[in-house]
């Protein structure tokens, strides 16, 4: 680290600077505060795996703060029946 002459600025060279930890922290804070104020909800829980005929499930945003939280599973009474659950994550 190097300081300028009047020691008001510091310069450092780093090989890797990641903001991933901050994004995770901010996302967790947003979610938990949102739950306390009824602005966020828990994601839905789907039973079983997707039926074999489902090639893939694509969600626009797979994030705990997404406007819609969703999951895909199968009907416990019939594994060939797909079940999609969606929860509104906004008031």
C-alpha positions as CSV (number, residue, x, y, z in Angstrom):
1,X,0.0,0.0,0.0
2,X,1.2,3.5,-0.8
3,X,0.1,6.8,0.7
4,X,0.2,10.2,-1.0
5,X,2.4,12.9,0.5
6,X,-0.3,14.3,2.8
7,X,-1.6,10.8,3.7
8,X,-5.1,11.5,2.5
9,X,-5.2,8.8,-0.1
10,X,-3.9,5.2,-0.2
11,X,-3.3,3.1,-3.3
12,X,-3.1,-0.6,-3.2
13,X,-2.6,-3.2,-6.0
14,X,-4.7,-6.3,-5.5
15,X,-4.8,-9.4,-7.7
16,X,-8.4,-10.1,-7.1
17,X,-11.2,-7.9,-5.7
18,X,-14.6,-9.6,-5.4
19,X,-17.8,-8.1,-4.4
20,X,-19.6,-11.4,-4.2
21,X,-19.4,-11.4,-0.3
22,X,-21.1,-8.0,-0.2
23,X,-23.8,-9.1,-2.7
24,X,-24.6,-12.1,-0.5
25,X,-24.6,-10.0,2.6
26,X,-26.9,-7.3,1.1
27,X,-29.2,-10.0,-0.3
28,X,-29.6,-11.7,3.1
29,X,-30.2,-8.4,4.8
30,X,-32.8,-7.4,2.2
31,X,-34.6,-10.8,2.6
32,X,-34.6,-10.9,6.3
33,X,-35.7,-7.2,6.8
34,X,-38.4,-7.8,4.1
35,X,-39.7,-10.8,6.0
36,X,-39.9,-8.8,9.2
37,X,-41.9,-6.1,7.4
38,X,-44.0,-8.6,5.4
39,X,-42.3,-7.5,2.1
40,X,-40.7,-10.9,1.4
41,X,-41.9,-14.5,1.8
42,X,-40.3,-17.9,2.1
43,X,-39.9,-19.8,-1.2
44,X,-42.4,-22.6,-1.9
45,X,-41.5,-26.2,-1.2
46,X,-42.1,-28.8,-3.9
47,X,-42.2,-32.5,-3.1
48,X,-40.4,-35.0,-5.1
49,X,-38.2,-34.6,-8.2
50,X,-39.5,-33.3,-11.5
51,X,-41.2,-36.0,-13.6
52,X,-39.0,-37.8,-16.1
53,X,-40.8,-36.1,-19.0
54,X,-39.7,-32.6,-17.9
55,X,-36.5,-31.8,-19.8
56,X,-35.7,-28.7,-17.8
57,X,-37.2,-26.0,-15.6
58,X,-36.2,-22.4,-16.5
59,X,-36.9,-19.5,-14.1
60,X,-36.3,-15.9,-15.1
61,X,-34.5,-15.2,-11.8
62,X,-33.3,-17.8,-9.3
63,X,-32.7,-15.5,-6.4
64,X,-34.2,-15.2,-2.9
65,X,-35.2,-11.5,-3.7
66,X,-36.8,-12.3,-7.0
67,X,-40.4,-11.0,-7.4
68,X,-41.7,-14.5,-7.9
69,X,-40.3,-17.6,-6.1
70,X,-41.0,-20.9,-7.7
71,X,-40.2,-24.6,-7.7
72,X,-41.1,-27.7,-9.7
73,X,-41.7,-31.1,-8.3
74,X,-44.1,-34.0,-8.8
75,X,-47.4,-35.0,-7.3
76,X,-46.9,-37.4,-4.3
77,X,-49.8,-39.5,-5.6
78,X,-48.5,-39.7,-9.1
79,X,-44.8,-39.2,-10.0
80,X,-45.6,-38.5,-13.6
81,X,-47.7,-35.4,-12.8
82,X,-45.7,-32.1,-12.6
83,X,-46.5,-29.6,-9.8
84,X,-45.4,-26.0,-10.1
85,X,-45.6,-23.7,-7.1
86,X,-45.2,-20.0,-7.3
87,X,-45.0,-17.5,-4.4
88,X,-45.4,-13.8,-4.7
89,X,-42.3,-12.2,-3.1
90,X,-43.8,-8.7,-3.0
91,X,-46.7,-7.2,-1.1
